């Protein structure tokens, strides 16, 4: 029986909470953060809390900076590889800084979330002042070092990413559909940043695949939150009230179809600029890619997209399909 204080959760609450990156609490009463309510087990010290607040498991998203230079076949040169890795580091710093600010702003709301209340700032393990100071250092390093890595273009992209994510944290995440666009654009800027760092031209099909794939993941995150919180979702994030499950499903399906079609067109376009053997490998890569998108949508439909990086690290099927796709593309690029 509901007490009026419990969020409405999905049927498989243990799996949902595990996907959100936190252990299932002993009870699912949403706390207001007061000392007597369900403290986080195993309290972390300041250094560990700061590292956890930077969300290192989410740094895998920044590997998108390697996509364009890898597809163009320039990572074999030391200069391009070094600049691509430096760009990866810049986005790690920028994303970590914005995570710190986001969690500072969201601390009160996170304390009312069954999983996010274990984040270091919401749990009282990291002070807001320390988080803001650390964020300022990280964001300053990201923007300040970007021109030294690859000039003003990369600096503009990193700066744009910082402005976008700050606007998202402060206001835009409460605006339905706009916040989906912001989440998607964050992924696109990472991919474009990698191209700028290595002076690689970006094809229209690459942008289509990146944009549609990012929208698929963004809609999947919101589907997972609705699956976890149900009708209580609007109390945690106002924009969730504007997303009925059928609408998010429709967005995901459209995004998945555009992602696959865009990738097929990119693979054919890229293969047409290579010799016959390479074309065959590019064409073959479309099969595991399409299968991976289908498997991903299956996970998202079950509410397992709250933390895409966790899904990527956990799903052996996705890993094998991604490895097969990368192997085909790499063979096509370097043969």
VEXZAKOL-837018 format. One record per atom (N, C-alpha, C): residue in one letter; x, y negated, z negated. Coordinates in steps of 0.2 Angstrom, whole numbers, padded with zeros to 4 digits, always signed. Atoms other than C-alpha are relative to their C-alpha. Layout:
AXYZ ...
This chain:
X+0004+0006+0000 X+0000+0000+0000 X+0004-0006+0000 X-0004+0006+0000 X+0007-0017+0004 X-0002-0004-0006 X+0000+0005+0006 X+0010-0029-0010 X-0001-0007+0002 X+0000+0007-0003 X+0009-0044+0001 X+0007-0004+0000 X-0007+0003+0000 X+0028-0047-0001 X+0004+0004+0004 X-0004-0004-0005 X+0034-0034+0011 X-0001-0001+0007 X+0001+0001-0007 X+0038-0036+0029 X-0003+0006+0003 X+0003-0005-0003 X+0029-0026+0041 X+0006+0003+0005 X-0005-0003-0003 X+0042-0014+0048 X-0002+0005+0005 X+0002-0005-0004 X+0043-0002+0062 X+0000+0007-0003 X+0001-0007+0004 X+0040+0017+0059 X+0006+0003-0002 X-0006-0003+0002 X+0058+0022+0059 X+0004-0006-0003 X-0003+0005+0003 X+0064+0009+0046 X+0007+0001-0001 X-0007-0002+0001 X+0080+0018+0042 X+0004-0001+0006 X-0004+0001-0006 X+0086+0018+0060 X+0000-0007+0002 X+0000+0007-0002 X+0080+0000+0063 X+0005-0004-0004 X-0005+0003+0004 X+0090-0006+0048 X+0007+0002+0002 X-0007-0002-0002 X+0105+0004+0053 X+0002-0004+0006 X-0002+0004-0006 X+0105-0004+0070 X+0001-0007-0001 X-0001+0007+0002 X+0104-0021+0062 X+0007-0001-0003 X-0006+0000+0003 X+0121-0017+0055 X+0001-0001-0008 X+0000+0000+0007 X+0116-0016+0037 X-0003+0006-0003 X+0003-0005+0003 X+0113-0002+0025 X-0008-0001-0002 X+0007+0001+0002 X+0094+0001+0021 X+0000-0001-0008 X+0000+0001+0007 X+0091-0007+0004 X-0005+0005-0004 X+0003-0005+0004 X+0084+0003-0010 X-0008-0001+0000 X+0007+0002-0002 X+0067-0006-0007 X+0000-0005+0005 X+0000+0005-0006 X+0061-0017+0007 X-0003-0006-0002 X+0003+0006+0002 X+0054-0031-0003 X+0005-0006+0002 X-0004+0006-0002 X+0060-0048+0005 X+0002-0004-0006 X-0002+0004+0006 X+0070-0057-0008 X+0001-0008+0002 X-0001+0007-0001 X+0072-0076-0011 X+0007-0002-0001 X-0007+0001+0002 X+0090-0074-0015 X+0002-0001-0007 X-0001+0001+0008 X+0088-0075-0034 X+0004+0005-0002 X-0005-0005+0002 X+0101-0066-0044 X-0002+0007-0002 X+0002-0007+0002 X+0090-0052-0050 X-0003+0004+0005 X+0003-0004-0005 X+0084-0046-0033 X+0005+0003+0004 X-0004-0004-0005 X+0093-0032-0024 X+0006-0003+0002 X-0007+0003-0002 X+0111-0038-0024 X+0003+0005+0005 X-0004-0004-0004 X+0122-0032-0010 X+0005+0004-0003 X-0005-0004+0003 X+0131-0017-0015 X+0007-0001+0002 X-0007+0001-0002 X+0150-0018-0015 X+0002-0007+0002 X-0001+0007-0001 X+0152-0037-0017 X+0007-0001+0003 X-0006+0001-0003 X+0166-0043-0005 X+0004-0006-0003 X-0004+0006+0002 X+0180-0055-0010 X+0000-0005+0006 X+0001+0006-0005 X+0182-0072-0001 X+0003+0002+0007 X-0003-0001-0007 X+0194-0066+0013 X-0004+0005+0004 X+0004-0005-0003 X+0184-0050+0017 X-0007-0003+0002 X+0006+0003-0001 X+0168-0061+0016 X+0000-0004+0006 X-0001+0005-0005 X+0175-0074+0028 X+0001+0004+0007 X+0000-0004-0005 X+0180-0060+0040 X-0006+0003+0003 X+0007-0003-0001 X+0163-0052+0039 X-0004-0005+0003 X+0004+0005-0002 X+0155-0068+0042 X+0002-0002+0008 X-0002+0001-0006 X+0165-0070+0058 X-0003+0005+0005 X+0003-0006-0003 X+0156-0054+0064 X+0005+0003+0005 X-0005-0003-0004 X+0172-0045+0071 X-0003+0005+0005 X+0003-0005-0005 X+0161-0031+0079 X-0003-0003+0006 X+0003+0003-0006 X+0153-0044+0090 X+0005-0003+0005 X-0005+0002-0004 X+0169-0049+0097 X+0001+0004+0007 X+0000-0004-0006 X+0167-0035+0110 X-0004-0004+0005 X+0003+0004-0005 X+0155-0047+0119 X+0005-0004+0004 X-0005+0004-0003 X+0170-0058+0123 X+0004+0004+0005 X-0004-0004-0005 X+0177-0044+0134 X-0003-0002+0007 X+0002+0002-0006 X+0166-0051+0147 X+0004-0005+0004 X-0005+0005-0004 X+0180-0064+0151 X+0004+0004+0005 X-0004-0004-0004 X+0189-0049+0159 X-0004+0002+0006 X+0004-0003-0006 X+0175-0045+0171 X+0002-0002+0007 X-0001+0003-0007 X+0178-0057+0185 X+0007+0002+0002 X-0007-0002-0002 X+0197-0055+0185 X+0001+0007+0002 X-0001-0007-0001 X+0196-0036+0184 X-0003+0002+0007 X+0004-0002-0007 X+0183-0035+0199 X+0004-0003+0005 X-0004+0003-0006 X+0195-0047+0209 X+0007+0004+0000 X-0006-0004+0000 X+0210-0035+0205 X+0006-0004-0002 X-0006+0004+0002 X+0221-0049+0197 X+0003+0002-0006 X-0003-0002+0007 X+0224-0041+0180 X+0006+0004+0001 X-0007-0003+0000 X+0239-0032+0187 X+0006-0004+0000 X-0005+0005+0001 X+0249-0048+0186 X+0001-0002-0007 X-0001+0002+0007 X+0257-0053+0170 X-0003-0007-0002 X+0003+0007+0001 X+0251-0071+0172 X-0007+0000-0001 X+0007-0001+0001 X+0233-0067+0175 X-0002+0003-0006 X+0002-0004+0006 X+0232-0054+0162 X+0001-0004-0006 X-0001+0004+0006 X+0240-0066+0149 X-0005-0005-0001 X+0005+0005+0001 X+0228-0080+0153 X-0007+0003-0001 X+0006-0003+0001 X+0213-0068+0153 X+0000+0002-0007 X+0000-0002+0007 X+0218-0062+0136 X+0000-0006-0005 X+0000+0007+0004 X+0221-0080+0130 X-0007-0002+0000 X+0007+0002-0001 X+0203-0084+0136 X-0004+0004-0005 X+0003-0004+0005 X+0197-0069+0126 X+0001-0003-0007 X-0001+0003+0006 X+0205-0076+0111 X-0004-0006-0002 X+0003+0006+0001 X+0198-0093+0113 X-0008+0001-0001 X+0007-0001+0001 X+0180-0086+0115 X-0001+0004-0007 X+0001-0003+0007 X+0183-0076+0099 X+0000-0005-0005 X-0001+0005+0004 X+0188-0091+0090 X-0007-0005+0000 X+0006+0004-0001 X+0173-0101+0097 X-0006+0003-0003 X+0006-0003+0002 X+0160-0088+0094 X+0000+0001-0008 X+0000-0001+0007 X+0166-0084+0076 X-0001-0007-0003 X+0002+0006+0003 X+0165-0103+0072 X-0007-0001+0000 X+0008+0001+0000 X+0147-0104+0078 X-0004+0005-0004 X+0003-0005+0004 X+0143-0088+0069 X+0000-0003-0007 X-0001+0003+0007 X+0149-0097+0053 X-0005-0005-0001 X+0004+0005+0001 X+0139-0112+0056 X-0008+0002+0001 X+0007-0003-0001 X+0123-0102+0062 X-0002+0003-0007 X+0001-0003+0006 X+0124-0092+0046 X-0001-0005-0006 X+0001+0006+0005 X+0126-0108+0035 X-0007-0003+0001 X+0007+0003-0001 X+0110-0116+0043 X-0005+0005-0002 X+0005-0005+0001 X+0101-0099+0042 X+0000+0003-0007 X-0001-0004+0007 X+0106-0094+0024 X-0007+0001-0003 X+0007-0001+0003 X+0088-0097+0017 X-0004+0005+0004 X+0004-0005-0004 X+0079-0088+0031 X+0003+0007+0000 X-0003-0006+0000 X+0092-0074+0031 X-0002+0004-0007 X+0002-0003+0007 X+0088-0071+0012 X-0007+0004+0000 X+0007-0003+0000 X+0070-0066+0017 X+0000+0005+0006 X+0000-0005-0006 X+0076-0054+0031 X+0003+0007-0004 X-0002-0007+0004 X+0078-0035+0025 X+0007+0002+0002 X-0007-0002-0001 X+0095-0034+0034 X+0005-0006+0000 X-0004+0006+0000 X+0102-0051+0037 X+0002-0003-0007 X-0001+0003+0007 X+0101-0055+0018 X+0007+0003-0003 X-0006-0002+0002 X+0117-0045+0017 X+0006-0003+0003 X-0006+0004-0003 X+0127-0057+0027 X+0003-0004-0005 X-0004+0003+0005 X+0141-0065+0017 X-0003-0007-0003 X+0002+0007+0002 X+0134-0083+0016 X-0007+0001-0004 X+0006-0001+0003 X+0116-0077+0012 X+0000+0004-0006 X-0001-0004+0006 X+0122-0065-0001 X+0004-0004-0005 X-0003+0004+0005 X+0132-0079-0010 X+0007+0002+0000 X-0007-0002+0000 X+0149-0071-0006 X+0005-0005+0003 X-0004+0005-0004 X+0155-0085+0005 X-0004-0007-0001 X+0004+0006+0001 X+0151-0103+0000 X-0001-0004+0007 X+0002+0004-0006 X+0143-0115+0014 X+0006-0004+0001 X-0006+0005-0001 X+0158-0127+0011 X+0006+0004+0004 X-0006-0003-0003 X+0171-0114+0015 X-0002+0003+0007 X+0002-0003-0007 X+0161-0107+0030 X+0000-0006+0005 X+0000+0006-0005 X+0159-0125+0038 X+0007-0002+0001 X-0007+0002-0001 X+0178-0129+0035 X+0003+0005+0005 X-0003-0005-0004 X+0183-0112+0043 X-0003-0001+0007 X+0003+0000-0006 X+0171-0115+0057 X+0003-0006+0004 X-0003+0006-0004 X+0178-0133+0061 X+0007+0002+0002 X-0007-0002-0002 X+0196-0125+0061 X+0000+0004+0007 X+0000-0005-0005 X+0191-0111+0073 X-0003-0004+0007 X+0002+0004-0006 X+0181-0123+0085 X+0005-0005+0002 X-0006+0004-0002 X+0195-0135+0085 X+0005+0003+0004 X-0005-0004-0004 X+0207-0122+0090 X-0002+0002+0007 X+0003-0003-0007 X+0196-0115+0104 X+0000-0006+0005 X+0000+0006-0005 X+0193-0132+0112 X+0006-0003+0001 X-0007+0003-0001 X+0210-0139+0109 X+0005+0004+0004 X-0005-0005-0004 X+0220-0124+0116 X-0002+0001+0007 X+0002-0002-0007 X+0209-0121+0131 X+0003-0004+0006 X-0003+0003-0006 X+0217-0134+0142 X+0007+0002+0001 X-0007-0002-0001 X+0234-0127+0138 X+0000+0007+0003 X+0001-0006-0003 X+0228-0110+0144 X-0001+0000+0008 X+0002+0000-0007 X+0220-0114+0161 X-0003-0007+0002 X+0002+0006-0002 X+0217-0133+0162 X-0007-0002-0002 X+0007+0003+0002 X+0201-0143+0161 X-0006+0004+0002 X+0006-0004-0001 X+0190-0131+0169 X-0002+0005-0006 X+0001-0005+0006 X+0192-0118+0155 X-0002-0004-0006 X+0002+0004+0005 X+0191-0132+0143 X-0007-0002+0000 X+0007+0002-0001 X+0175-0138+0150 X-0005+0006-0002 X+0004-0006+0001 X+0168-0120+0149 X-0001+0001-0007 X+0000-0001+0007 X+0173-0117+0131 X-0003-0005-0004 X+0004+0005+0003 X+0167-0134+0126 X-0007+0000+0001 X+0007-0001-0001 X+0151-0131+0134 X-0003+0006-0004 X+0002-0006+0005 X+0149-0114+0125 X-0001-0003-0007 X+0001+0002+0007 X+0152-0123+0109 X-0006-0004-0001 X+0006+0005+0001 X+0139-0137+0112 X-0006+0004+0001 X+0006-0004-0001 X+0127-0124+0118 X-0002+0004-0006 X+0001-0004+0006 X+0129-0113+0103 X-0002-0004-0006 X+0002+0004+0005 X+0128-0127+0091 X-0007-0003+0001 X+0007+0002-0001 X+0112-0134+0099 X-0005+0006-0002 X+0004-0006+0001 X+0105-0116+0098 X-0001+0001-0008 X+0001-0002+0008 X+0109-0114+0079 X-0004-0006-0003 X+0003+0005+0003 X+0103-0131+0075 X-0008-0001+0001 X+0007+0001-0002 X+0087-0132+0084 X-0003+0005+0006 X+0003-0004-0006 X+0084-0122+0101 X-0002+0007-0002 X+0002-0007+0001 X+0083-0105+0093 X-0007+0000-0003 X+0007+0000+0003 X+0066-0110+0086 X-0005-0002+0006 X+0004+0001-0006 X+0060-0114+0104 X-0001+0006+0004 X+0001-0006-0003 X+0052-0099+0112 X+0002-0001+0008 X-0003-0001-0006 X+0060-0094+0129 X+0006-0005+0002 X-0006+0004+0000 X+0072-0109+0128 X+0006+0004-0003 X-0005-0004+0004 X+0081-0098+0115 X+0003+0006+0004 X-0003-0006-0004 X+0082-0083+0127 X+0004-0003+0005 X-0005+0002-0005 X+0090-0094+0140 X+0006-0002-0003 X-0007+0001+0003 X+0103-0100+0128 X+0004+0006-0002 X-0003-0006+0001 X+0107-0083+0123 X+0003+0003+0006 X-0003-0002-0007 X+0109-0078+0141 X+0005-0004+0002 X-0005+0005-0003 X+0119-0093+0146 X+0007+0001-0004 X-0006-0001+0003 X+0131-0089+0132 X+0004+0006+0003 X-0003-0006-0003 X+0135-0072+0140 X+0003-0003+0007 X-0003+0003-0006 X+0137-0081+0157 X+0006-0004+0000 X-0006+0005+0001 X+0149-0094+0151 X+0006+0004-0002 X-0006-0004+0002 X+0160-0080+0144 X+0003+0003+0007 X-0003-0003-0006 X+0161-0072+0161 X+0003-0005+0005 X-0002+0005-0005 X+0163-0088+0171 X+0007-0003-0003 X-0006+0002+0003 X+0177-0093+0158 X+0006+0004+0002 X-0006-0004-0002 X+0187-0078+0162 X+0002-0001+0008 X-0002+0001-0007 X+0186-0082+0181 X+0004-0007+0000 X-0003+0006+0000 X+0191-0100+0177 X+0007+0001-0002 X-0007-0001+0003 X+0206-0094+0167 X+0005+0003+0005 X-0005-0004-0005 X+0213-0083+0181 X-0001-0003+0007 X+0001+0003-0007 X+0207-0095+0196 X-0003+0005+0005 X+0003-0005-0005 X+0196-0081+0203 X-0007-0003+0002 X+0007+0003-0003 X+0181-0087+0214 X-0006+0005-0003 X+0006-0004+0003 X+0164-0081+0207 X-0005+0001+0006 X+0005-0001-0006 X+0152-0073+0220 X-0007-0001-0003 X+0007+0001+0002 X+0133-0077+0219 X-0002+0006-0003 X+0002-0006+0002 X+0130-0059+0216 X+0002+0002-0007 X-0003-0001+0007 X+0142-0058+0201 X-0004-0004-0005 X+0004+0004+0005 X+0132-0073+0193 X-0007+0003-0001 X+0007-0003+0000 X+0115-0064+0197 X+0000+0006-0005 X-0001-0006+0005 X+0121-0048+0188 X+0001-0002-0007 X-0001+0002+0007 X+0128-0057+0173 X-0006-0004-0003 X+0006+0004+0003 X+0113-0069+0171 X-0006+0005-0002 X+0006-0004+0001 X+0100-0055+0173 X+0002+0005-0006 X-0002-0004+0005 X+0110-0043+0162 X+0000-0003-0007 X+0000+0004+0007 X+0112-0056+0148 X-0008-0001-0002 X+0007+0000+0002 X+0093-0059+0149 X-0003+0006-0003 X+0002-0006+0002 X+0090-0041+0147 X+0002+0001-0007 X-0002-0001+0007 X+0100-0040+0131 X-0003-0005-0005 X+0004+0005+0005 X+0092-0056+0124 X-0007+0002-0001 X+0007-0002+0001 X+0075-0050+0127 X+0000+0007-0005 X-0001-0006+0004 X+0081-0033+0119 X+0001-0002-0007 X-0002+0002+0007 X+0087-0042+0103 X-0007-0002-0003 X+0006+0002+0003 X+0070-0050+0101 X-0005+0005-0001 X+0004-0006+0001 X+0061-0034+0104 X+0002+0004-0006 X-0002-0004+0006 X+0071-0026+0090 X-0002-0004-0006 X+0002+0004+0006 X+0067-0040+0078 X-0008+0001-0001 X+0007-0001+0000 X+0048-0038+0082 X-0001+0007-0003 X+0001-0007+0002 X+0050-0019+0080 X+0002+0001-0008 X-0002+0000+0007 X+0059-0022+0063 X-0005-0003-0005 X+0004+0005+0004 X+0048-0036+0056 X-0007+0000+0001 X+0007-0001-0002 X+0032-0033+0065 X-0004-0007-0001 X+0004+0006+0001 X+0019-0047+0060 X+0003-0005-0004 X-0004+0004+0004 X+0031-0054+0048 X+0005-0004+0004 X-0006+0003-0004 X+0043-0059+0062 X-0001-0008+0000 X+0000+0007-0001 X+0036-0077+0064 X+0002-0004-0006 X-0002+0003+0006 X+0040-0080+0046 X+0008-0001+0000 X-0007+0001+0000 X+0058-0077+0049 X+0003-0004+0006 X-0002+0004-0006 X+0060-0085+0066 X-0007-0002+0004 X+0006+0002-0003 X+0046-0096+0073 X-0001+0002+0007 X+0001-0002-0007 X+0049-0092+0091 X-0002+0007+0001 X+0003-0007-0001 X+0045-0073+0088 X-0007+0000+0000 X+0007+0000-0001 X+0027-0078+0086 X-0003-0001+0007 X+0002+0001-0007 X+0027-0082+0104 X+0001+0005+0005 X-0002-0006-0004 X+0033-0065+0110 X-0004+0006-0002 X+0003-0006+0001 X+0020-0052+0111 X+0004+0006+0003 X-0004-0005-0003 X+0028-0035+0114 X+0000+0001+0007 X+0001-0001-0007 X+0021-0033+0131 X+0004-0005+0004 X-0003+0005-0004 X+0028-0049+0137 X+0008+0001+0000 X-0007-0001+0000 X+0046-0045+0131 X+0001+0006+0004 X-0001-0006-0004 X+0044-0028+0139 X+0000-0002+0008 X+0001+0003-0006 X+0039-0037+0155 X+0007-0003+0002 X-0006+0003-0001 X+0054-0048+0154 X+0006+0005+0001 X-0006-0005-0001 X+0066-0033+0151 X+0000+0003+0006 X+0001-0004-0006 X+0059-0024+0166 X+0002-0004+0006 X-0002+0004-0006 X+0061-0038+0178 X+0008-0002+0000 X-0007+0001+0001 X+0078-0042+0171 X+0005+0006+0002 X-0004-0006-0002 X+0084-0024+0173 X+0000+0001+0007 X+0000-0001-0008 X+0078-0023+0191 X+0004-0005+0003 X-0004+0005-0003 X+0086-0039+0195 X+0008+0002-0001 X-0007-0002+0001 X+0102-0033+0187 X+0003+0005+0004 X-0002-0005-0004 X+0103-0017+0196 X+0000-0002+0008 X+0000+0002-0007 X+0098-0025+0213 X+0006-0004+0001 X-0006+0005+0000 X+0111-0039+0210 X+0007+0004+0001 X-0006-0004+0000 X+0124-0026+0206 X+0001+0004+0007 X-0001-0004-0007 X+0121-0015+0222 X+0002-0005+0005 X-0002+0005-0006 X+0122-0031+0233 X+0007-0002-0001 X-0007+0002+0001 X+0138-0036+0224 X+0005+0005+0002 X-0004-0005-0002 X+0145-0019+0227 X+0001+0001+0007 X+0000-0001-0007 X+0141-0018+0245 X+0004-0006+0003 X-0003+0006-0002 X+0147-0036+0247 X+0008+0001-0001 X-0007-0001+0002 X+0163-0032+0238 X+0004+0005+0005 X-0003-0005-0004 X+0166-0016+0248 X+0001-0002+0007 X-0001+0002-0007 X+0163-0024+0264 X+0006-0004+0002 X-0006+0003-0001 X+0178-0034+0261 X+0007+0004-0001 X-0006-0004+0002 X+0189-0019+0258 X+0000+0006+0006 X+0000-0005-0005 X+0193-0004+0269 X-0005+0006-0002 X+0005-0004+0001 X+0182+0011+0271 X+0000+0005-0006 X+0000-0004+0006 X+0188+0022+0257 X-0002-0004-0006 X+0001+0004+0005 X+0187+0008+0245 X-0008-0002+0000 X+0007+0001-0001 X+0169+0004+0251 X-0004+0006-0003 X+0003-0006+0003 X+0164+0022+0246 X+0000+0000-0007 X+0000+0000+0008 X+0170+0020+0228 X-0004-0006-0002 X+0004+0005+0002 X+0161+0003+0227 X-0007+0002+0000 X+0007-0003-0001 X+0145+0011+0233 X-0002+0005-0005 X+0001-0005+0005 X+0147+0026+0222 X-0001-0003-0007 X+0001+0003+0007 X+0148+0014+0206 X-0007-0002-0001 X+0007+0002+0001 X+0130+0009+0209 X-0004+0005-0004 X+0004-0005+0003 X+0124+0026+0203 X+0001+0000-0008 X+0000+0000+0007 X+0131+0026+0185 X-0002-0007-0003 X+0002+0007+0002 X+0128+0007+0184 X-0008+0000-0001 X+0007+0000+0000 X+0109+0010+0188 X-0002+0004-0006 X+0001-0005+0005 X+0109+0025+0176 X+0001-0004-0007 X-0002+0004+0006 X+0117+0014+0162 X-0006-0005-0002 X+0005+0004+0001 X+0104+0001+0164 X-0007+0003-0002 X+0006-0003+0002 X+0090+0013+0163 X+0000+0003-0007 X-0001-0002+0007 X+0097+0021+0147 X+0000-0006-0005 X+0000+0006+0004 X+0100+0004+0140 X-0007-0002-0001 X+0007+0002+0001 X+0081-0001+0143 X-0003+0005-0005 X+0003-0005+0005 X+0076+0016+0134 X+0002-0002-0007 X-0002+0002+0007 X+0086+0010+0119 X-0004-0006-0002 X+0003+0006+0001 X+0079-0007+0120 X-0008+0001-0002 X+0007-0002+0001 X+0061+0000+0121 X-0001+0003-0007 X+0001-0003+0007 X+0064+0009+0105 X+0002-0005-0006 X-0002+0005+0005 X+0069-0007+0096 X+0007+0001-0002 X-0006-0001+0002 X+0087-0003+0096 X+0005-0005+0003 X-0004+0005-0003 X+0094-0019+0104 X+0002-0006-0005 X-0001+0006+0005 X+0096-0030+0088 X+0007-0001+0000 X-0007+0001+0000 X+0115-0028+0089 X+0003+0004+0006 X-0002-0003-0006 X+0120-0024+0107 X+0007+0003-0001 X-0007-0002+0001 X+0138-0022+0102 X+0000+0007-0004 X+0001-0007+0004 X+0133-0008+0089 X-0002+0005+0005 X+0003-0004-0005 X+0123+0000+0103 X+0006+0003+0005 X-0005-0002-0005 X+0138+0000+0115 X+0005+0004-0004 X-0005-0004+0004 X+0150+0007+0101 X-0003+0007-0002 X+0003-0006+0003 X+0137+0021+0096 X-0002+0005+0006 X+0003-0004-0005 X+0129+0027+0112 X+0006+0003+0005 X-0004-0003-0004 X+0140+0040+0120 X-0002+0001+0008 X+0003+0000-0007 X+0129+0041+0136 X+0002-0007+0003 X-0001+0007-0003 X+0131+0022+0139 X+0008+0000+0001 X-0007+0000-0001 X+0150+0024+0136 X+0002+0004+0006 X-0002-0004-0005 X+0152+0038+0148 X-0002-0003+0007 X+0003+0003-0007 X+0141+0029+0162 X+0005-0006+0001 X-0004+0006-0001 X+0151+0013+0159 X+0007+0002+0002 X-0007-0003-0002 X+0168+0023+0160 X+0000+0002+0008 X+0000-0003-0007 X+0162+0031+0177 X+0000-0006+0004 X+0000+0006-0004 X+0157+0014+0184 X+0006-0004+0000 X-0006+0003+0000 X+0173+0006+0179 X+0005+0003+0004 X-0005-0004-0004 X+0183+0020+0186 X-0001-0001+0007 X+0002+0001-0007 X+0174+0019+0203 X+0002-0007+0002 X-0001+0007-0002 X+0176+0000+0204 X+0008-0001+0000 X-0007+0000+0000 X+0194+0001+0198 X+0004+0003+0006 X-0003-0004-0005 X+0198+0014+0211 X-0001-0004+0007 X+0001+0004-0005 X+0190+0003+0224 X+0004-0006+0001 X-0004+0006+0000 X+0199-0012+0219 X+0007+0001+0002 X-0007-0001+0000 X+0216-0005+0218 X+0003+0006+0005 X-0002-0004-0005 X+0216+0007+0233 X+0000-0003+0007 
